[in-house]
Amino acid sequence: MARKPRVEFPGAFYHVISRGNQRQAIFHDDRDRQYYLERLEHYRQRYGFTLYAYVLMPNHVHLLVETGPTPLSKILQGLQFTYTRYFNRRYHKEGHLFQGRYTAIVCDRDAYLVELVRYLHLNPARMRTPLNPWRYPWSSHRAYVGESTTVAVETARILGQFARQVGRARQGYLKFMTQGLKDGHQDKYYDTVDQRFLGDERFIEEIDRKTRGRREIEVGRRTIGFPALLRALAEVSGLTAQRLTERGRAREGHAARAMLVYLGRQWSRLSGRELSQRLGRDPSRISRLYAAYAAHRDRAMEARLARRLHISQ
């Protein structure tokens, strides 16, 4: 299935996720991380975008960016190209460092900005070996508590929602951060509409007006986020989400996994490659599961899922 075109316009607010190609590490040491941040600040000054938050993880990066007149695609092209050139020279490598197509979710800033800042800053606490997010040096959390950072981060908009006085605002921010420690990974920030948007129908319609319908936005037809589909199928099938997505060819759950692949394509609008990455299976295996289910669909189960997800078939 063809990917939807990027949605770009001045003032767009994005949650950007850039991953290493084939999940490889994109940072080996602090020198790498520092260089990436220097390039990020270089392009921030050059193109005039606003950066609300960032976090550098071993094999991926999260950014919260609001663009100005320069489109996000041009910003990321420069940032990733120059960092890849540095990385390959330093480690005597060739080829792509970043996964081919970065994720850029256009978000409703008013509804999600504060929560997304917290979500990014708590990423180190969600690692397999958790790190202290308060002391993690490679996120913009430091800027929010008054420490200097390589990149100029816009903190006033978020801190101003906690208090007018800076000291009290930072206290409120830290309390808000602490409250989020128990939440863990949040699927809701990836449950996008039409593969590209985080917001309600009113927000999508507003984006459609701003882009004058140039971006083929399917207003009123909600794409089901894959995490939501996975949860619903787990509940209906009686299998855990882990069981549905784990590697191997165990017969138990085979039919449900095939349904997950089929509906992941049809309802979540994911490509075979995206499903391959999410489920940890070879693309050819994904194709076989899709074909097997398409030949013998369980329409009664699909109807139960549709009711649970509040969608019409």
N, C-alpha and C positions, 0 to 999 in steps of 0.2 A: 504494500500500500504506500502510495507516495506521501512524503512528509508534507505537512502544511507549511506554507511560507512563513517567514519571520514576520512578526508584527512590530513595526518601528515607527515612532513618531516623537517629536520633541516633548519632553515631560513624561515619557513612559517610565514606569517603575518596575524593575526586573529583579527576580531572584535568579541569579546565574550560578550554575554548577558546571565546573570544568573538571573532567576526570582524566586520569592517565590512560593512555592507550592500552587496552587489554589489562586494565587495573594496575599497571605498573606504577611504581613510586615516581613522583615528579619532583620530590625534594629529598636529597640525601643528607643534607646538613644545614646548619644555620646560614651559611654563606649563600646557599641556593635560595632559601626563604627570603633573606634580605635583598637579594638581587631581584626577585619577583616583585617585592613590595616597591622597590625603587622604580621598576618599570611601570608598575601600576600608578604610582604618583606622577611619573613622567607623562603618561597618557591622560591622567586626570587634569593636569595643568594644560596640556596641549588641546584637549577637546572639551574641557569645561563641564564634565559630568559631575554629579554629586554622588559621593560614596557614603552610605549610611552604616555599613558594616562589612566586615570580611573575616574569614577564618581560613587558615592554611592547614590542611590535613596532609598526612603522608602521600596519599595518591589522588587527592582532589582538592578543589578550592570552592568556597561559597562566597559570593559577592551580592550585596544589595546595592543596586545602581539605579539612579535616576538620570536619564540622558538629557542633554541639551540639544543643540542643532545637529550634532554628529550622531549618526545611528550607532546602535550597540555593535552591529556587525563589524564596523570599521574599527571601533575601539578594541574589540576582542581579537580581531585579526592582527593588529599591531602588537598587542600585549603577548599573545601566544606565539607569534612568529619570532619576536625578539628573544623571548625567554627560551624557546626551543633551540634557537641558534646558539645561545649561551650554553645551555645544558649539553647539547651535542658536542660542542667544542671542548667543554671541560671534561666530559666523560668519554670522548672519542667514539661517539655513536653517530648513527645516521637515521634518517626517517622521521616518522611522526612521534611526537611525545604525548600529545593530547588526543583523546578520543575524538573521532572525526567531527561530530556535531555536538557542541556544548548545549546544555539545557538552559533555556531562557524563558522563565515563566513571567508573564505580565501580570502583576498583582494589583489589587485594589489597595493603594497605599494607606488610605484612611482606615481601612478595616484590618490590615495585616502588618503594617510597618513595625509596631512595637513588639508584637509577638514574634515576628521573624528575626528581629535583632536578637531577642533572647534565645531563640532556637539556634541561631548561628553561634552565638557566644558559648552555648552549653555543649556544642559538638564534642570538645575534648572529653567531657564527662561521659559521653556515650561510646567511647572507643572500647574495643575488646579488653584492653588494659586501661581503665579510666585514668584520666589526668585531671588535675585540679584546674577547673576553668578560670578561677580567680588569678592563678599564677601563670597560666599558659601565655607565653610571650608573643604568639603568632596569631592573635585575633585582635579586633578593634575594641575589645572589652577595656583594654588599657586606656583608650581615649575617653571612654565614658566615666572613668574614675579619676581623670585629670592627669594621666601620665602622657608623656610625649610619644608619638608614633611616627614612623616613616611616612605614612600616608595621611593626608589631611582628611579627617572623618567628620561628617556633619552630625554633631551630637545634640545640638540645641533643640531640634524638633522633638526628639524623644524625651530628653531630660525635662523639657518644658511641660510635659504631660504629667510629671510627678510633683513638681513644685516650681515656683518662680525663683526662689533663692537657690543658687547652684549647689551649696552644701546639702540642703534638704533634698534637692532633686536627685543627687547622687545616692543618698541614703534610700530614697524611694526606689530608685533603679536597682540597687543591690538587693533590696527586699524582694522585688519583683523577680529578679534572677533566681534567688534562693527558692522561691515558691515553685519555680519551673524544674528544679532538679529532679523531682520525683516523676516527671512526665515521660522521660525516655524519648524514643523516636516517635515523631508525630506524622502519621500518614496524611493527615488532613492538609498539610502543606504541599502535598504532591497530588491530591485529588483534583486534577485540573479539568476545566471545561474546554472541549475542542482541542485537547492536547496542549494548550498554550496559556490558559487564563486561570487565575485564582481570584474568584469573585462571583457575585450573584448576577442574575440576568440583567439587572439595571446597569451594572458595571460593564457587562459585555456589550450591551446596546450602545453605551457611551463610547466604548472603544470603536465600535463599528462606525459611529458618526464621525469620530476623529480621523479615521482612516478612509472615510467616504466609501466604505464597502470594497476597498481594493484587496482586502486580504482574505476573502472567502470565509468569513466567520459564520459559523452555523449557529445563529441566534435562535434560542428556543429549543434546540436539540442538544441536550446535555450528554456529553461523553462521560461514561462511568469511569472514574478513576480506578486503576488496576488494584490498589490496596483495598478499596471498598468492594470491588468484585471478589477479590480473594477472601475477604472476611465473610461475605455473604455466602459464598460457595462452601466455605468451611462449616458454617452453621447449618446449611441445608444438607450437606453430605454426611455430616457427623465426623468428618476428619479435621485434624488441626491444620492450620495454615502451614505450619512447618512440614507436616506430612505431605501436603499437596505440592510443596515446592522443593522438597529434598531431592538430591540426586539418586540415581539408581533406577532399576526397572521392576521394582516389586509390583506384583499383580494388584495388591490392595491399593485402591485409589487410582488405578490406571484410567478408568473411565472418567473419573472426576478431573484428573489432570488433563486428559484430552479435551474435556469440556472447557477447562480453564484456558487452554491455548486457543481454542476456537473463539470463545467469548472475549478473550483478551484482544483478538484481532477485530472482532465484529463490534463489540460494545465499548472497549477501551481504546480502540483505534491504534493499537500498538503494531509495529512492524514485526516480522519474524525475527529480525536481528535483536530488536528490543526485548522480545520475549525470551530469546536465547540467553541474553545477558541477565535478565531478571530471574530466570529459572535455572540457570547454570547448566543448560543443555546445548548440545550441538545444534546448529540451525537445521540440519537435515532431520534430526529427531523431532524438532518443532514442526517441521513440514509434515512428517508422518503422523504425528498426533493430530494435527489439524485435519488432515485428509480422512483419518480414521473416524473422527467425530462427525465431520461433515456428512459422511456416508450413512451414519446411524445416529441421528440427533435425538436427544431425550427432550422432547418438547414440553413434557409435563414438568420436568425439573427446571427447564428454562423459565416456564411460567411462574413457578414458585420463586425463583431468583428475581424475576422482574417485579413481582409483588413486594418482595423484601426490599428491593432497591428503589421502589416507587417510580418505575418507568413503564412505559407502554411499549409493546412489541410491534 
